[in-house]
Amino acid sequence: MFDGWSYAQIFRVIGQSLEERGVSDFSLAWQDNEFVVRGKRILPLEQRWVDKLLGHKAVQTERSIEIHYPYKSVVWLQIRGETLRRNPNLVPDYSRLSQTLRTVGGYIESRGMTFLSLRRSGGSLFLEFQERSGNPRVEEHGLGSFEQYFLRTNLRQRKEREARPS
């Protein structure tokens, strides 16, 4: 993984990128010194003028995507994301993909195992780790199962910020 970076930081950045692209179901893996996302992007409804004239309905389409996130891209996206964040004292919206992935990254770090992959399908997350013994381990979680973890983590971080001298 990238030296000096936490999974929470990296996954939030990747989540912001995926939000902008309209990606919700995907797989994320660490491959060849970069993070790789494969999934489907739902394109916005578009209707040509001739279809409107003829009364045809707009059709929503899906496109397969593959996005590579090497170190330089993550740094650039992090800098860009910092400019969009407003007030660090506001509670982030857990339902946003970036915050969900940030929370999952924190959970992965707390487990102390090596991250292999993450897959989001519908309302489920599948996490694959490598245990200290070298054996792979897969966990399935509902998206809502991380919400309590998110709230505890966010509350602890807020208290730490408030306790720091100005």
Secondary structure, DSSP 8 states (H G I E B T S, - for coil): --TT--HHHHHHHHHHHHHHHTEEEEEEEEETTEEEEEEEEEEEEE--HHHHHHT---EEEEEEEEEEE-HHHHHHHHHHHHHH---TTS---TTSHHHHHHHHHHHHHHHTSEEEEEEEETTEEEEEEE-TTS-EEEEEEEGGGGHHHHHHHHHHHHHHHHHS--
